[in-house]
């Protein structure tokens, strides 16, 4: 575990241990306290990284959900427009055919 701890964390832990050092406390005791503080800092950082990952996952899931909802809405809109176009097609063909028949009749 000590290999994963950065020198910055070790220095910070030593500063805190020395700041809370009591009179008559040996260097060994101070080092042990510093090790405990290092472990605490490392655990805190690990928890914060985990929380950050969870927040990122949640944010990405929300973005994906919004994208899916927008895609579904666009698909539904496209389907409605396609239905409207399909419903106009038979009427348009009917009108064009009648115009053609009337035009053919008058050109005779």
N, CA and C atoms as an extended XYZ file, in Angstrom:
324
Properties=species:S:1:pos:R:3:atomname:S:1:resname:S:1:resid:I:1 pbc="F F F"
N         0.832       -1.192        0.000 N   UNK     1
C         0.000        0.000        0.000 CA  UNK     1
C         0.865        1.240        0.000 C   UNK     1
N         2.004        1.196        0.665 N   UNK     2
C         2.882        2.353        0.741 CA  UNK     2
C         3.440        2.714       -0.630 C   UNK     2
N         3.521        1.746       -1.534 N   UNK     3
C         4.038        2.017       -2.872 CA  UNK     3
C         3.065        2.868       -3.675 C   UNK     3
N         1.779        2.743       -3.412 N   UNK     4
C         0.761        3.487       -4.144 CA  UNK     4
C         0.609        4.913       -3.641 C   UNK     4
N         1.129        5.207       -2.480 N   UNK     5
C         0.967        6.518       -1.871 CA  UNK     5
C         2.027        7.457       -2.423 C   UNK     5
N         1.582        8.621       -2.895 N   UNK     6
C         2.507        9.580       -3.494 CA  UNK     6
C         3.351       10.263       -2.421 C   UNK     6
N         4.454       10.818       -2.850 N   UNK     7
C         5.336       11.524       -1.908 CA  UNK     7
C         4.636       12.766       -1.359 C   UNK     7
N         3.773       13.362       -2.152 N   UNK     8
C         3.020       14.533       -1.694 CA  UNK     8
C         2.110       14.150       -0.526 C   UNK     8
N         1.478       13.001       -0.645 N   UNK     9
C         0.613       12.518        0.433 CA  UNK     9
C         1.440       12.199        1.668 C   UNK     9
N         2.594       11.585        1.460 N   UNK    10
C         3.466       11.262        2.589 CA  UNK    10
C         3.929       12.534        3.299 C   UNK    10
N         4.301       13.537        2.528 N   UNK    11
C         4.745       14.807        3.122 CA  UNK    11
C         3.606       15.468        3.899 C   UNK    11
N         2.409       15.447        3.318 N   UNK    12
C         1.258       16.039        3.987 CA  UNK    12
C         0.952       15.295        5.285 C   UNK    12
N         1.022       13.969        5.237 N   UNK    13
C         0.763       13.167        6.430 CA  UNK    13
C         1.797       13.457        7.517 C   UNK    13
N         3.045       13.602        7.128 N   UNK    14
C         4.110       13.890        8.100 CA  UNK    14
C         3.901       15.267        8.725 C   UNK    14
N         3.472       16.249        7.922 N   UNK    15
C         3.204       17.591        8.453 CA  UNK    15
C         2.090       17.542        9.497 C   UNK    15
N         1.033       16.795        9.176 N   UNK    16
C        -0.086       16.695       10.112 CA  UNK    16
C         0.354       15.964       11.376 C   UNK    16
N         1.141       14.898       11.222 N   UNK    17
C         1.608       14.132       12.384 CA  UNK    17
C         2.494       14.996       13.272 C   UNK    17
N         3.366       15.784       12.657 N   UNK    18
C         4.248       16.655       13.450 CA  UNK    18
C         3.461       17.777       14.108 C   UNK    18
N         2.418       18.249       13.427 N   UNK    19
C         1.612       19.333       13.991 CA  UNK    19
C         0.831       18.857       15.210 C   UNK    19
N         0.488       17.591       15.240 N   UNK    20
C        -0.286       17.060       16.372 CA  UNK    20
C         0.599       16.315       17.364 C   UNK    20
N         1.897       16.406       17.157 N   UNK    21
C         2.845       15.684       18.026 CA  UNK    21
C         2.763       16.224       19.450 C   UNK    21
N         2.780       15.307       20.408 N   UNK    22
C         2.701       15.679       21.818 CA  UNK    22
C         4.101       15.656       22.418 C   UNK    22
N         4.303       16.377       23.493 N   UNK    23
C         5.625       16.365       24.132 CA  UNK    23
C         5.969       14.960       24.621 C   UNK    23
N         7.194       14.567       24.391 N   UNK    24
C         7.676       13.261       24.837 CA  UNK    24
C         7.363       12.152       23.835 C   UNK    24
N         6.780       12.486       22.712 N   UNK    25
C         6.468       11.474       21.698 CA  UNK    25
C         7.713       11.181       20.877 C   UNK    25
N         8.009        9.915       20.657 N   UNK    26
C         9.222        9.542       19.920 CA  UNK    26
C         8.999        9.699       18.418 C   UNK    26
N        10.117        9.685       17.677 N   UNK    27
C        10.040        9.791       16.226 CA  UNK    27
C         9.322        8.579       15.629 C   UNK    27
N         9.523        7.431       16.253 N   UNK    28
C         8.882        6.208       15.778 CA  UNK    28
C         7.362        6.323       15.891 C   UNK    28
N         6.913        6.856       17.007 N   UNK    29
C         5.485        7.030       17.208 CA  UNK    29
C         4.918        8.026       16.192 C   UNK    29
N         5.675        9.088       15.951 N   UNK    30
C         5.249       10.087       14.974 CA  UNK    30
C         5.162        9.466       13.589 C   UNK    30
N         6.147        8.596       13.256 N   UNK    31
C         6.123        7.930       11.951 CA  UNK    31
C         4.913        7.003       11.838 C   UNK    31
N         4.593        6.305       12.930 N   UNK    32
C         3.423        5.422       12.909 CA  UNK    32
C         2.131        6.225       12.719 C   UNK    32
N         2.075        7.350       13.393 N   UNK    33
C         0.901        8.220       13.234 CA  UNK    33
C         0.821        8.722       11.792 C   UNK    33
N         1.984        9.095       11.242 N   UNK    34
C         2.026        9.561        9.857 CA  UNK    34
C         1.563        8.454        8.900 C   UNK    34
N         1.950        7.211        9.157 N   UNK    35
C         1.505        6.091        8.316 CA  UNK    35
C        -0.013        5.928        8.366 C   UNK    35
N        -0.547        6.057        9.574 N   UNK    36
C        -2.005        5.978        9.722 CA  UNK    36
C        -2.706        7.094        8.965 C   UNK    36
N        -2.143        8.269        9.041 N   UNK    37
C        -2.726        9.412        8.327 CA  UNK    37
C        -2.627        9.187        6.812 C   UNK    37
N        -1.480        8.643        6.367 N   UNK    38
C        -1.310        8.335        4.937 CA  UNK    38
C        -2.397        7.376        4.469 C   UNK    38
N        -2.630        6.333        5.252 N   UNK    39
C        -3.654        5.355        4.888 CA  UNK    39
C        -5.029        6.017        4.829 C   UNK    39
N        -5.285        6.901        5.783 N   UNK    40
C        -6.566        7.616        5.789 CA  UNK    40
C        -6.721        8.494        4.555 C   UNK    40
N        -5.659        9.210        4.218 N   UNK    41
C        -5.704       10.071        3.030 CA  UNK    41
C        -5.904        9.222        1.778 C   UNK    41
N        -5.176        8.102        1.690 N   UNK    42
C        -5.301        7.218        0.523 CA  UNK    42
C        -6.722        6.678        0.415 C   UNK    42
N        -7.292        6.281        1.543 N   UNK    43
C        -8.663        5.762        1.541 CA  UNK    43
C        -9.651        6.850        1.121 C   UNK    43
N        -9.442        8.058        1.610 N   UNK    44
C       -10.303        9.181        1.249 CA  UNK    44
C       -10.234        9.448       -0.253 C   UNK    44
N        -9.021        9.455       -0.788 N   UNK    45
C        -8.856        9.696       -2.222 CA  UNK    45
C        -9.521        8.587       -3.031 C   UNK    45
N        -9.403        7.356       -2.560 N   UNK    46
C       -10.017        6.226       -3.248 CA  UNK    46
C       -11.539        6.384       -3.270 C   UNK    46
N       -12.100        6.802       -2.135 N   UNK    47
C       -13.544        7.006       -2.059 CA  UNK    47
C       -13.990        8.125       -2.999 C   UNK    47
N       -13.196        9.200       -3.034 N   UNK    48
C       -13.550       10.324       -3.895 CA  UNK    48
C       -13.494        9.930       -5.371 C   UNK    48
N       -12.498        9.117       -5.738 N   UNK    49
C       -12.411        8.644       -7.120 CA  UNK    49
C       -13.608        7.766       -7.454 C   UNK    49
N       -14.002        6.928       -6.517 N   UNK    50
C       -15.161        6.058       -6.722 CA  UNK    50
C       -16.426        6.888       -6.898 C   UNK    50
N       -16.593        7.893       -6.061 N   UNK    51
C       -17.759        8.763       -6.174 CA  UNK    51
C       -17.753        9.502       -7.512 C   UNK    51
N       -16.572        9.961       -7.935 N   UNK    52
C       -16.466       10.664       -9.215 CA  UNK    52
C       -16.837        9.736      -10.372 C   UNK    52
N       -16.370        8.476      -10.309 N   UNK    53
C       -16.727        7.504      -11.352 CA  UNK    53
C       -18.237        7.283      -11.382 C   UNK    53
N       -18.836        7.158      -10.198 N   UNK    54
C       -20.280        6.944      -10.127 CA  UNK    54
C       -21.035        8.146      -10.702 C   UNK    54
N       -20.561        9.364      -10.378 N   UNK    55
C       -21.197       10.561      -10.931 CA  UNK    55
C       -21.072       10.580      -12.448 C   UNK    55
N       -19.907       10.230      -12.959 N   UNK    56
C       -19.704       10.204      -14.409 CA  UNK    56
C       -20.607        9.170      -15.073 C   UNK    56
N       -20.729        7.990      -14.441 N   UNK    57
C       -21.612        6.960      -14.988 CA  UNK    57
C       -23.046        7.470      -15.038 C   UNK    57
N       -23.486        8.094      -13.946 N   UNK    58
C       -24.852        8.608      -13.891 CA  UNK    58
C       -25.073        9.681      -14.953 C   UNK    58
N       -24.101       10.562      -15.081 N   UNK    59
C       -24.211       11.641      -16.068 CA  UNK    59
C       -24.274       11.068      -17.479 C   UNK    59
N       -23.431       10.090      -17.766 N   UNK    60
C       -23.430        9.475      -19.097 CA  UNK    60
C       -24.731        8.735      -19.365 C   UNK    60
N       -25.264        8.063      -18.342 N   UNK    61
C       -26.537        7.368      -18.517 CA  UNK    61
C       -27.665        8.352      -18.803 C   UNK    61
N       -27.645        9.498      -18.108 N   UNK    62
C       -28.661       10.520      -18.350 CA  UNK    62
C       -28.550       11.049      -19.775 C   UNK    62
N       -27.325       11.278      -20.228 N   UNK    63
C       -27.120       11.778      -21.589 CA  UNK    63
C       -27.629       10.760      -22.602 C   UNK    63
N       -27.306        9.475      -22.379 N   UNK    64
C       -27.774        8.423      -23.287 CA  UNK    64
C       -29.300        8.339      -23.281 C   UNK    64
N       -29.905        8.455      -22.095 N   UNK    65
C       -31.365        8.377      -21.999 CA  UNK    65
C       -32.009        9.545      -22.747 C   UNK    65
N       -31.455       10.739      -22.596 N   UNK    66
C       -31.988       11.903      -23.305 CA  UNK    66
C       -31.829       11.726      -24.810 C   UNK    66
N       -30.689       11.184      -25.232 N   UNK    67
C       -30.460       10.958      -26.656 CA  UNK    67
C       -31.455        9.941      -27.201 C   UNK    67
N       -31.695        8.869      -26.430 N   UNK    68
C       -32.668        7.861      -26.862 CA  UNK    68
C       -34.065        8.460      -26.954 C   UNK    68
N       -34.436        9.272      -25.958 N   UNK    69
C       -35.755        9.889      -25.968 CA  UNK    69
C       -35.907       10.812      -27.178 C   UNK    69
N       -34.879       11.583      -27.470 N   UNK    70
C       -34.918       12.472      -28.627 CA  UNK    70
C       -35.009       11.661      -29.924 C   UNK    70
N       -34.290       10.561      -29.975 N   UNK    71
C       -34.314        9.704      -31.164 CA  UNK    71
C       -35.709        9.102      -31.365 C   UNK    71
N       -36.313        8.641      -30.275 N   UNK    72
C       -37.657        8.075      -30.352 CA  UNK    72
C       -38.641        9.142      -30.816 C   UNK    72
N       -38.503       10.342      -30.278 N   UNK    73
C       -39.404       11.432      -30.653 CA  UNK    73
C       -39.232       11.766      -32.129 C   UNK    73
N       -37.986       11.816      -32.607 N   UNK    74
C       -37.741       12.098      -34.019 CA  UNK    74
C       -38.310       10.997      -34.897 C   UNK    74
N       -38.173        9.754      -34.467 N   UNK    75
C       -38.701        8.624      -35.228 CA  UNK    75
C       -40.218        8.709      -35.312 C   UNK    75
N       -40.859        9.040      -34.186 N   UNK    76
C       -42.312        9.163      -34.185 CA  UNK    76
C       -42.768       10.286      -35.103 C   UNK    76
N       -42.058       11.404      -35.085 N   UNK    77
C       -42.385       12.530      -35.945 CA  UNK    77
C       -42.234       12.133      -37.408 C   UNK    77
N       -41.166       11.425      -37.733 N   UNK    78
C       -40.943       10.965      -39.101 CA  UNK    78
C       -42.049       10.012      -39.539 C   UNK    78
N       -42.499        9.138      -38.631 N   UNK    79
C       -43.570        8.198      -38.960 CA  UNK    79
C       -44.874        8.933      -39.235 C   UNK    79
N       -45.178        9.959      -38.435 N   UNK    80
C       -46.399       10.733      -38.635 CA  UNK    80
C       -46.343       11.443      -39.988 C   UNK    80
N       -45.191       12.032      -40.310 N   UNK    81
C       -45.040       12.722      -41.592 CA  UNK    81
C       -45.159       11.728      -42.746 C   UNK    81
N       -44.595       10.552      -42.584 N   UNK    82
C       -44.671        9.539      -43.630 CA  UNK    82
C       -46.115        9.099      -43.835 C   UNK    82
N       -46.870        8.926      -42.749 N   UNK    83
C       -48.273        8.556      -42.870 CA  UNK    83
C       -49.062        9.634      -43.595 C   UNK    83
N       -48.783       10.894      -43.265 N   UNK    84
C       -49.475       11.997      -43.921 CA  UNK    84
C       -49.174       11.985      -45.414 C   UNK    84
N       -47.934       11.740      -45.792 N   UNK    85
C       -47.558       11.686      -47.199 CA  UNK    85
C       -48.219       10.503      -47.890 C   UNK    85
N       -48.292        9.377      -47.214 N   UNK    86
C       -48.903        8.178      -47.789 CA  UNK    86
C       -50.394        8.409      -47.983 C   UNK    86
N       -51.058        9.101      -47.072 N   UNK    87
C       -52.485        9.356      -47.201 CA  UNK    87
C       -52.783       10.324      -48.338 C   UNK    87
N       -51.856       11.215      -48.658 N   UNK    88
C       -52.063       12.163      -49.746 CA  UNK    88
C       -51.814       11.522      -51.110 C   UNK    88
N       -51.047       10.470      -51.168 N   UNK    89
C       -50.676        9.840      -52.424 CA  UNK    89
C       -51.884        9.339      -53.217 C   UNK    89
N       -52.810        8.582      -52.638 N   UNK    90
C       -53.949        8.111      -53.446 CA  UNK    90
C       -54.819        9.258      -53.976 C   UNK    90
N       -55.024       10.266      -53.129 N   UNK    91
C       -55.826       11.409      -53.576 CA  UNK    91
C       -55.132       12.165      -54.688 C   UNK    91
N       -53.847       12.326      -54.559 N   UNK    92
C       -53.087       13.012      -55.615 CA  UNK    92
C       -53.153       12.254      -56.930 C   UNK    92
N       -53.017       10.942      -56.878 N   UNK    93
C       -53.111       10.130      -58.093 CA  UNK    93
C       -54.512       10.197      -58.706 C   UNK    93
N       -55.527       10.178      -57.866 N   UNK    94
C       -56.899       10.279      -58.356 CA  UNK    94
C       -57.121       11.592      -59.089 C   UNK    94
N       -56.680       12.698      -58.482 N   UNK    95
C       -56.860       14.018      -59.095 CA  UNK    95
C       -56.096       14.102      -60.411 C   UNK    95
N       -54.878       13.616      -60.445 N   UNK    96
C       -54.078       13.650      -61.669 CA  UNK    96
C       -54.747       12.813      -62.765 C   UNK    96
N       -55.282       11.662      -62.408 N   UNK    97
C       -55.941       10.819      -63.417 CA  UNK    97
C       -57.195       11.496      -63.973 C   UNK    97
N       -57.993       12.161      -63.119 N   UNK    98
C       -59.182       12.866      -63.601 CA  UNK    98
C       -58.797       14.029      -64.505 C   UNK    98
N       -57.756       14.742      -64.128 N   UNK    99
C       -57.283       15.838      -64.987 CA  UNK    99
C       -56.849       15.275      -66.335 C   UNK    99
N       -56.165       14.140      -66.309 N   UNK   100
C       -55.746       13.499      -67.565 CA  UNK   100
C       -56.936       13.068      -68.404 C   UNK   100
N       -57.971       12.478      -67.790 N   UNK   101
C       -59.156       12.045      -68.539 CA  UNK   101
C       -59.881       13.244      -69.155 C   UNK   101
N       -60.040       14.305      -68.340 N   UNK   102
C       -60.724       15.509      -68.838 CA  UNK   102
C       -59.920       16.134      -69.965 C   UNK   102
N       -58.634       16.230      -69.794 N   UNK   103
C       -57.781       16.789      -70.851 CA  UNK   103
C       -57.817       15.954      -72.100 C   UNK   103
N       -57.817       14.661      -72.001 N   UNK   104
C       -57.878       13.744      -73.148 CA  UNK   104
C       -59.221       13.888      -73.869 C   UNK   104
N       -60.303       14.065      -73.087 N   UNK   105
C       -61.634       14.192      -73.653 CA  UNK   105
C       -61.757       15.472      -74.480 C   UNK   105
N       -61.200       16.605      -73.963 N   UNK   106
C       -61.301       17.876      -74.671 CA  UNK   106
C       -60.346       17.944      -75.861 C   UNK   106
N       -59.261       17.197      -75.861 N   UNK   107
C       -58.343       17.234      -76.986 CA  UNK   107
C       -58.845       16.395      -78.149 C   UNK   107
N       -59.779       15.569      -77.951 N   UNK   108
C       -60.340       14.731      -79.013 CA  UNK   108
C       -61.110       15.493      -79.979 C   UNK   108
